[in-house]
Amino acid sequence: QVQLVESGGGLVQPGGSLRLSCAASGSISRLNTMGWYRQAPGKQRELVAVITTGGVTNYADSVKGRFTISGDNAKNTVFLRMNSLKPEDTASYFCNLNQMGSPYDYWGQGTQVTVSS
């Protein structure tokens, strides 16, 4: 079984920055996709950014140019650098892992990001 643990959330003013981290442990395939999703009150969980072990990335339109996803394959860790934060970025952010060829996903418990003045 795979476990994911997120960290780095907190309270920040509009225009500020945060870096989220997600560490995966357990039996993990060498080929996988890791990503970040977020869920705000009253809204559906949505994709923020994903990255493959090959380094291919994809971003939601709402965060393009502001957020950067990166990973360390050797440490099974993924990061999300968030710049120019806006109040609408306020949400619980969840780490996700999908192993290539697997029909199921693994999820972390989430870390709260609040953008407010």
N, C-alpha and C positions, 0 to 999 in steps of 0.2 A: 504494500500500500504506500502511496505517496502522500506526503504532508507538505503544505505550503504555509509559510508564515510571512505576513506583511508587516512592514514598519515604515515610519517616516511621516505619517500624517500629523496634522496639527492645525492650529489657527494661524492664518496669515492675512495681511492686508491686501486689497486689490493692487495688482502690479507686482506683487512679491513672487517668491519662488519656493518650491519644495522639491525634495527628491525622495521618492518612494522606493523601497527595496522589497524583494520577495525571494526568500530562500526555500528551495525545494529539497526534500530529503526522502530517502527510500529507494525503491527499485525504479530507476528512470531510464528510459530509452535514450540512445545516443542521438536519435532523430526525433525532434519534437517541436512544438510551437508553444511559446509562453506569451501571455499577454495580460493586459490590464482592462478591467471593466469597471463601470461605476454605476451607482444607483442613488438618485436623489429622492427625497420624500415625494410620494405621489407619482413617481415616474418609473418606467421600465428600466431594467438593467441594460446598459448599452456598452458596446465595444468602444474602448478608448484607443488602444494600440496593441499590436501583436508583433512578435519577432520569431523567426525560425532559427534553428541551429546553424543554418547557412547564412544568416544575417539579413534575410529578406524581411522588410518591415511594412506595416500598413497602419494608417491612422484614420480616426474619425475626422470628418471635415471640420468639426468644431474646434479641434485642437491642433490642426496642421500649422506648422510654423512656430508653435509655442511649446509643444511637448516633444520630448525625445525619448524613445525606448532603446535600451541597450541590454546586453546580456554577457555573462561570463559562463561559457559552456562548462569549463572545468569545475566550477563551483556550483553549477546548477542554480544560478542566481540571475534575476532580471531586475532592471532598474527603470524608473520613470522619472525623468527630469521635467519638472513643470515650471515654466517661466510665464511671466505676464499673466498671472492668475486673475480670473474674473469671478464675481460672485456666483455666476451660473456654473462654475466648476465645483461648487460645494456639493459633496456627495460622499458616500462610502465607496472606497476603491477596493476592488477585489482582484487578486491574482489568480490566473488560470493556467493550467497546463494540459495540453493534449498531445499524446504520444502518437507518432506516425503509424497508421494502420489500426489504431484503436478507436472503438466507437464511443468511448466515454471520456469525460473530462474530470480533472481534479480542481478544487477550489480552496482558496484560503478563507479566513474568517472576516477579513476586511479591515481597513484602516480609515479613519474619518479624516476628511479634508474639509475645512471650513474657511471660506474666503469672505472676510467682512471687515469693515472699518468701524 
